[in-house]
Each structure stands twice: as structure tokens, then as C-alpha cells.
């Protein structure tokens, strides 16, 4: 019997071969699954003040990327706008 691969709590980073020299784009890109939720993951190769190499990472939920904020509704005109500054 073959076991099926469970991607939960696993991910992978790949070299970003589309990075333009000198840009602030990530050096590595990929995806990761954390407790069943899919994320994009980006990594930047850096050096600490002591000269030790490390990777700084950022994650963004995949389902949040596709969602666009809803447009704000237009204000409703009630005909009393001209009277708002009238002292009573």
C-alpha cells in the first residue's frame, strides 16, 4: 500500500531566477502549508552585523492575495447637505 504525501506543515523555497540585479525582490520564493492554510513565502539572503549569513522571510496567505477590498459605497445624498452648517 502506498502512503499519500501530506503537505501539512511543509513547504519549499526556490531560487528566484527572475530577480533583477540590485532590486529588493526576494532571493528565494515558494509556498508553505501551515496547519492546512497555504501561504506564499519569500526569502532574502542577508548578512548580520557580525558577517554571519542568514535568511529573512515573509509570508502572505494565498487566499488573501486573490481577495480585493470591496469598493466603498457612494455617500447617499438626502437633500440636507446645504443645511449641515446652519446653527439651530
Contact map, one row per residue, 1 for C-alpha under 8 A:
1110000000000000000000000000000000000000000000000000000000000000000000000000000000000000
1111000000000000000000000000000000000000000000000000000000000000000000000000000000000000
1111100000000000000000000000000000000000000000000000000000000000000000000000000000000000
0111110000000000000000000000000000000000000000000000000000000000000000000000000000000000
0011111000000000000000000000000000000000000000000000000000000000000000000000000000000000
0001111100000000000000000000000000000000000000000000000000000000000000000000000000000000
0000111111100000000000000000000010000000000000000000000000000000000000000000000000000000
0000011111000000000000000000000011110000000000000000000000000000000000000000000000000000
0000001111100000000000000000000111110000000000000000000000000000000000000000000000000000
0000001111110000000000000000000111000000000000000000000000000000000000000000000000000000
0000001011111000000000000000011110000000000000000000000000000000000000000000000000000000
0000000001111100000000000000011100000000000000000000000000000000000000000000000000000000
0000000000111110000000000001111000000000111000000000000000000000000000000000000000000000
0000000000011111000000000001110000000000000000000000000000000000000000000000000000000000
0000000000001111100000000011100000000000000000000000000000000000000000000000000000000000
0000000000000111111000000111100000000000000000000000000000000000000000000000000000000000
0000000000000011111000000000000000000000000000000000000000000000000000000000000000000000
0000000000000001111100000000000000000000000000000000000000000000000000000000000000000000
0000000000000001111110101110000000000000000000000000000000000000000000000000000000000000
0000000000000000011111101000000000000000000000000000000000000000000000000000000000000000
0000000000000000001111100000000000000000000000000000000000000000000000000000000000000000
0000000000000000000111110000000000000000000000000000000000000000000000000000000000000000
0000000000000000001111111000000000000000000000000000000000000000000000000000000000000000
0000000000000000000001111100000000000000000000000000000000000000000000000000000000000000
0000000000000000001100111110000000000000000000000000000000000000000000000000000000000000
0000000000000001001000011111100000000000011100000000000000000000000000000000000000000000
0000000000000011001000001111100000000000011110000000000000000000000000000000000000000000
0000000000001111000000000111110000000000011100000000000000000000000000000000000000000000
0000000000001111000000000111111000000001111000000000000000000000000000000000000000000000
0000000000111100000000000001111100000001110000000000000000000000000000000000000000000000
0000000000111000000000000000111110000111100000000000000000000000000000000000000000000000
0000000011110000000000000000011111000111100000000000000000000000000000000000000000000000
0000001111100000000000000000001111111110000000000000000000000000000000000000000000000000
0000000111000000000000000000000111111110000000000000000000000000000000000000000000000000
0000000110000000000000000000000011111000000000000000000000000000000000000000000000000000
0000000110000000000000000000000011111100000000000000000000000000000000000000000000000000
0000000000000000000000000000000011111110000000000000000000001000000000000000000000000000
0000000000000000000000000000001111011111000000000000000000001110000000000000000000000000
0000000000000000000000000000001111001111100000000000000000111100000000000000000000000000
0000000000000000000000000000111100000111110000000000000000111100000000000000000000000000
0000000000001000000000000000111100000011111000000000000011110000000000000000000000000000
0000000000001000000000000111110000000001111100000000000011100000000000000000000000000000
0000000000001000000000000111100000000000111110000000001111000000000000000000000000000000
0000000000000000000000000111000000000000011111000000001110000000000000000000000000000000
0000000000000000000000000010000000000000001111100000111100000000000000000000000000000000
0000000000000000000000000000000000000000000111110000111100000000000000000000000000000000
0000000000000000000000000000000000000000000011111111110000000000000000000000000000000000
0000000000000000000000000000000000000000000001111111110000000000000000000000000000000000
0000000000000000000000000000000000000000000000111111000000000000000000000000000000000000
0000000000000000000000000000000000000000000000111111000000000000000000000000000000000000
0000000000000000000000000000000000000000000000111111100000000000000000000000000000000000
0000000000000000000000000000000000000000000000111111110000000000000000000000000000000000
0000000000000000000000000000000000000000000011110011111000000000000000000000000000000000
0000000000000000000000000000000000000000000011110001111100000000000000000000000000000000
0000000000000000000000000000000000000000001111000000111110000000000000000000000000000000
0000000000000000000000000000000000000000001111000000011111000000000000000000000000000000
0000000000000000000000000000000000000000111100000000001111100000000000000000000000000000
0000000000000000000000000000000000000000111000000000000111110000000000000000000000000000
0000000000000000000000000000000000000011110000000000000011111000000000000000000000000000
0000000000000000000000000000000000000011100000000000000001111101100000000000000000000000
0000000000000000000000000000000000001111000000000000000000111111100000000000000000000000
0000000000000000000000000000000000000111000000000000000000011111110000000000000000000000
0000000000000000000000000000000000000100000000000000000000001111111000000000000000000000
0000000000000000000000000000000000000000000000000000000000011111111000000000000000000000
0000000000000000000000000000000000000000000000000000000000011111111100000000000000000000
0000000000000000000000000000000000000000000000000000000000000111111100000000000000000000
0000000000000000000000000000000000000000000000000000000000000011111110000000000000000000
0000000000000000000000000000000000000000000000000000000000000000111111000000000000000000
0000000000000000000000000000000000000000000000000000000000000000001111100000000000000000
0000000000000000000000000000000000000000000000000000000000000000000111110000000000000000
0000000000000000000000000000000000000000000000000000000000000000000011111000000000000000
0000000000000000000000000000000000000000000000000000000000000000000001111100000000000000
0000000000000000000000000000000000000000000000000000000000000000000000111110000000000000
0000000000000000000000000000000000000000000000000000000000000000000000011111000000000000
0000000000000000000000000000000000000000000000000000000000000000000000001111100000000000
0000000000000000000000000000000000000000000000000000000000000000000000000111110000000000
0000000000000000000000000000000000000000000000000000000000000000000000000011111110000000
0000000000000000000000000000000000000000000000000000000000000000000000000001111110000000
0000000000000000000000000000000000000000000000000000000000000000000000000000111111000000
0000000000000000000000000000000000000000000000000000000000000000000000000000111111110000
0000000000000000000000000000000000000000000000000000000000000000000000000000111111110000
0000000000000000000000000000000000000000000000000000000000000000000000000000001111111000
0000000000000000000000000000000000000000000000000000000000000000000000000000000111111100
0000000000000000000000000000000000000000000000000000000000000000000000000000000111111100
0000000000000000000000000000000000000000000000000000000000000000000000000000000001111110
0000000000000000000000000000000000000000000000000000000000000000000000000000000000111111
0000000000000000000000000000000000000000000000000000000000000000000000000000000000001111
0000000000000000000000000000000000000000000000000000000000000000000000000000000000000111
